[in-house]
């Protein structure tokens, strides 16, 4: 009998634990979920987009279903969720990839739905099964309702591989025509942006299912990196914003323009790469006078590269229109993060690179923030669990050595859930404080020392300040602005209207306060030289 190496045995166990988590999610899906982050907890969701209609948010996602046997994305359908308060989400239904008969494989990739004149248009990414147009493609389904009744509007792709010039590295099975996003401008003109590695734009006809002109390649000026995928366009205060993923592993960034057709100027990175996920995918909405960014993480148990989870964060703008950098959180948009401060010496719990210390509280630093939730192991209303707020899925636990540690919830194991649950009780002699006892062994109390936290057995006196902790909700952290919004965008007029500058002009950087262009300055400079030479010539003539 051939023995299996220990490393391979461990890998097999990890894959089967992931399979069990996925199976439990699929069995337990109930239709309604409540939100902190990720907002959908009963299935894996990815590549989000959303629209606001009649006072509700409709969230459209891919449904990740990869198992331990899969080494790539498996998305058999798109899912639709709805909420009227961002706190409770209802699963409204699904659209199978098979709705597009000309597509193949489990490739229900990124999509976006938009409403126009009472019709909902759902633009989707799928793989084309037509050998003559091998590669990915963009389809469009329509309905008179935001969550049901969608059918293929064309019976063929709206965009296929023959319509773009893919990077040579993609070979004969390209994927540069993925991730559609549609924006309807104030004048009623609609534009479709899409792409991977290359960013493209095409105008749509009024019927929203036909192209109105050629597909154009779009460049983002002054970008310190490379466009990857996931474009999304919105408009705020007469300025157009293009959010997207760039580099790899992916980070999120944005560019701005004074026109939906560009030119686009890179502004800044707005989200760092995500733990355990190489991809990211932004969408932005305004709901009840607040802006939100939607993205995906890998923070659910069993989550990873091919099993992602959709999350929301508030989107903050500075006075000049620049976007504040976003830190992914567990508390999201519906809950407040908390700080945990010892009553003994007023030092607060801080985590740095997953190491725990007690330090003077800085309310503007995410390292001091935790997210309090119902206990992972339900034991009653007084039991709670704590995640690192800026690293969702990583919990405070009572570990095997009876110490306080941080550990990622990888498989929703019952023992882990018990170790990550604590009895939170009002302190007997301090009405502002609480005690925390591990549900795994309630004979212990969380206990503060000079700079660390440990656990002690039942104290002799309940008045011991070392076991009392002030747990307070804190306001959302909005970082200080690091740089102003870059210059307003100088537009080059062409016979076809406003378009990006010519190649000759692309590297010109113009100051917002300088209304005279570089070309005009050059002519003024030459004129000044000629004028000085003329004066010198006249002076010489007079001497003669």
ChimeraX attribute file (.defattr): number of C-alpha atoms within 10 A of each C-alpha:
attribute: neighborCount
match mode: 1-to-1
recipient: residues
	/A:1	3
	/A:2	4
	/A:3	6
	/A:4	9
	/A:5	8
	/A:6	9
	/A:7	8
	/A:8	10
	/A:9	12
	/A:10	12
	/A:11	12
	/A:12	14
	/A:13	12
	/A:14	15
	/A:15	16
	/A:16	16
	/A:17	19
	/A:18	23
	/A:19	19
	/A:20	16
	/A:21	21
	/A:22	24
	/A:23	14
	/A:24	14
	/A:25	16
	/A:26	14
	/A:27	11
	/A:28	10
	/A:29	13
	/A:30	11
	/A:31	12
	/A:32	17
	/A:33	18
	/A:34	16
	/A:35	22
	/A:36	24
	/A:37	28
	/A:38	27
	/A:39	23
	/A:40	22
	/A:41	20
	/A:42	20
	/A:43	23
	/A:44	30
	/A:45	28
	/A:46	28
	/A:47	28
	/A:48	29
	/A:49	27
	/A:50	21
	/A:51	20
	/A:52	19
	/A:53	13
	/A:54	6
	/A:55	11
	/A:56	15
	/A:57	20
	/A:58	23
	/A:59	25
	/A:60	28
	/A:61	27
	/A:62	29
	/A:63	26
	/A:64	27
	/A:65	22
	/A:66	21
	/A:67	20
	/A:68	16
	/A:69	10
	/A:70	11
	/A:71	10
	/A:72	11
	/A:73	18
	/A:74	20
	/A:75	24
	/A:76	22
	/A:77	20
	/A:78	25
	/A:79	22
	/A:80	23
	/A:81	22
	/A:82	23
	/A:83	19
	/A:84	17
	/A:85	14
	/A:86	18
	/A:87	15
	/A:88	17
	/A:89	22
	/A:90	18
	/A:91	19
	/A:92	16
	/A:93	15
	/A:94	19
	/A:95	21
	/A:96	15
	/A:97	23
	/A:98	17
	/A:99	14
	/A:100	24
	/A:101	12
	/A:102	17
	/A:103	24
	/A:104	17
	/A:105	14
	/A:106	18
	/A:107	22
	/A:108	28
	/A:109	27
	/A:110	25
	/A:111	27
	/A:112	24
	/A:113	22
	/A:114	21
	/A:115	18
	/A:116	14
	/A:117	6
	/A:118	10
	/A:119	15
	/A:120	20
	/A:121	26
	/A:122	24
	/A:123	25
	/A:124	27
	/A:125	26
	/A:126	30
	/A:127	28
	/A:128	26
	/A:129	16
	/A:130	13
	/A:131	8
	/A:132	9
	/A:133	18
	/A:134	17
	/A:135	23
	/A:136	25
	/A:137	28
	/A:138	25
	/A:139	27
	/A:140	28
	/A:141	21
	/A:142	23
	/A:143	18
	/A:144	15
	/A:145	13
	/A:146	25
	/A:147	20
	/A:148	14
	/A:149	11
	/A:150	19
	/A:151	16
	/A:152	20
	/A:153	17
	/A:154	14
	/A:155	15
	/A:156	18
	/A:157	24
	/A:158	17
	/A:159	22
	/A:160	23
	/A:161	22
	/A:162	14
	/A:163	13
	/A:164	17
	/A:165	12
	/A:166	20
	/A:167	13
	/A:168	8
	/A:169	8
	/A:170	12
	/A:171	10
	/A:172	12
	/A:173	16
	/A:174	24
	/A:175	24
	/A:176	25
	/A:177	29
	/A:178	29
	/A:179	26
	/A:180	29
	/A:181	25
	/A:182	26
	/A:183	19
	/A:184	19
	/A:185	14
	/A:186	8
	/A:187	6
	/A:188	10
	/A:189	14
	/A:190	21
	/A:191	21
	/A:192	20
	/A:193	26
	/A:194	25
	/A:195	24
	/A:196	21
	/A:197	17
	/A:198	20
	/A:199	22
	/A:200	21
	/A:201	20
	/A:202	22
	/A:203	22
	/A:204	19
	/A:205	14
	/A:206	13
	/A:207	11
	/A:208	23
	/A:209	18
	/A:210	15
	/A:211	18
	/A:212	14
	/A:213	10
	/A:214	10
	/A:215	16
	/A:216	14
	/A:217	15
	/A:218	20
	/A:219	18
	/A:220	21
	/A:221	18
	/A:222	14
	/A:223	18
	/A:224	13
	/A:225	9
	/A:226	13
	/A:227	23
	/A:228	23
	/A:229	28
	/A:230	29
	/A:231	28
	/A:232	25
	/A:233	23
	/A:234	19
	/A:235	18
	/A:236	10
	/A:237	6
	/A:238	9
	/A:239	14
	/A:240	19
	/A:241	26
	/A:242	26
	/A:243	24
	/A:244	25
	/A:245	27
	/A:246	27
	/A:247	18
	/A:248	14
	/A:249	16
	/A:250	21
	/A:251	21
	/A:252	28
	/A:253	24
	/A:254	26
	/A:255	25
	/A:256	29
	/A:257	21
	/A:258	19
	/A:259	19
	/A:260	24
	/A:261	19
	/A:262	23
	/A:263	24
	/A:264	25
	/A:265	22
	/A:266	22
	/A:267	24
	/A:268	21
	/A:269	21
	/A:270	18
	/A:271	20
	/A:272	16
	/A:273	19
	/A:274	20
	/A:275	15
	/A:276	16
	/A:277	19
	/A:278	17
	/A:279	28
	/A:280	28
	/A:281	27
	/A:282	26
	/A:283	25
	/A:284	25
	/A:285	17
	/A:286	16
	/A:287	17
	/A:288	10
	/A:289	6
	/A:290	10
	/A:291	15
	/A:292	17
	/A:293	20
	/A:294	20
	/A:295	25
	/A:296	28
	/A:297	30
	/A:298	28
	/A:299	29
	/A:300	27
	/A:301	23
	/A:302	22
	/A:303	23
	/A:304	20
	/A:305	17
	/A:306	25
	/A:307	30
	/A:308	30
	/A:309	29
	/A:310	27
	/A:311	27
	/A:312	27
	/A:313	22
	/A:314	21
	/A:315	20
	/A:316	18
	/A:317	14
	/A:318	13
	/A:319	10
	/A:320	9
	/A:321	16
	/A:322	21
	/A:323	21
	/A:324	20
	/A:325	21
	/A:326	19
	/A:327	20
	/A:328	22
	/A:329	25
	/A:330	32
	/A:331	28
	/A:332	26
	/A:333	20
	/A:334	18
	/A:335	18
	/A:336	19
	/A:337	27
	/A:338	22
	/A:339	23
	/A:340	23
	/A:341	24
	/A:342	24
	/A:343	20
	/A:344	16
	/A:345	16
	/A:346	15
	/A:347	20
	/A:348	24
	/A:349	24
	/A:350	25
	/A:351	17
	/A:352	10
	/A:353	7
	/A:354	16
	/A:355	9
	/A:356	19
	/A:357	16
	/A:358	22
	/A:359	19
	/A:360	13
	/A:361	18
	/A:362	13
	/A:363	15
	/A:364	15
	/A:365	11
	/A:366	21
	/A:367	21
	/A:368	27
	/A:369	32
	/A:370	31
	/A:371	26
	/A:372	22
	/A:373	16
	/A:374	16
	/A:375	21
	/A:376	21
	/A:377	22
	/A:378	15
	/A:379	15
	/A:380	10
	/A:381	10
	/A:382	13
	/A:383	21
	/A:384	23
	/A:385	25
	/A:386	26
	/A:387	26
	/A:388	28
	/A:389	26
	/A:390	20
	/A:391	21
	/A:392	25
	/A:393	22
	/A:394	23
	/A:395	27
	/A:396	21
	/A:397	25
	/A:398	27
	/A:399	16
	/A:400	9
	/A:401	7
	/A:402	16
	/A:403	13
	/A:404	21
	/A:405	19
	/A:406	20
	/A:407	18
	/A:408	19
	/A:409	20
	/A:410	19
	/A:411	20
	/A:412	19
	/A:413	15
	/A:414	11
	/A:415	10
	/A:416	21
	/A:417	20
	/A:418	21
	/A:419	24
	/A:420	29
	/A:421	28
	/A:422	30
	/A:423	21
	/A:424	18
	/A:425	14
	/A:426	16
	/A:427	20
	/A:428	15
	/A:429	13
	/A:430	14
	/A:431	9
	/A:432	14
	/A:433	22
	/A:434	21
	/A:435	22
	/A:436	23
	/A:437	24
	/A:438	26
	/A:439	23
	/A:440	21
	/A:441	14
	/A:442	13
	/A:443	13
	/A:444	19
	/A:445	22
	/A:446	22
	/A:447	24
	/A:448	25
	/A:449	14
	/A:450	12
	/A:451	13
	/A:452	16
	/A:453	20
	/A:454	16
	/A:455	20
	/A:456	17
	/A:457	13
	/A:458	14
	/A:459	14
	/A:460	7
	/A:461	8
	/A:462	14
	/A:463	13
	/A:464	15
	/A:465	19
	/A:466	21
	/A:467	27
	/A:468	29
	/A:469	28
	/A:470	21
	/A:471	19
	/A:472	14
	/A:473	16
	/A:474	15
	/A:475	10
	/A:476	16
	/A:477	14
	/A:478	16
	/A:479	13
	/A:480	10
	/A:481	14
	/A:482	10
	/A:483	9
	/A:484	14
	/A:485	18
	/A:486	18
	/A:487	15
	/A:488	15
	/A:489	18
	/A:490	19
	/A:491	17
	/A:492	14
	/A:493	12
	/A:494	11
	/A:495	6
	/A:496	6
	/A:497	10
	/A:498	16
	/A:499	17
	/A:500	22
	/A:501	17
	/A:502	11
	/A:503	7
	/A:504	7
	/A:505	12
	/A:506	14
	/A:507	11
	/A:508	12
	/A:509	14
	/A:510	16
	/A:511	15
	/A:512	11
	/A:513	8
	/A:514	9
	/A:515	10
	/A:516	10
	/A:517	13
	/A:518	15
	/A:519	10
	/A:520	10
	/A:521	11
	/A:522	11
	/A:523	10
	/A:524	12
	/A:525	12
	/A:526	10
	/A:527	12
	/A:528	12
	/A:529	10
	/A:530	12
	/A:531	12
	/A:532	11
	/A:533	12
	/A:534	12
	/A:535	11
	/A:536	11
	/A:537	11
	/A:538	11
	/A:539	11
	/A:540	10
	/A:541	9
	/A:542	7
	/A:543	6
	/A:544	5
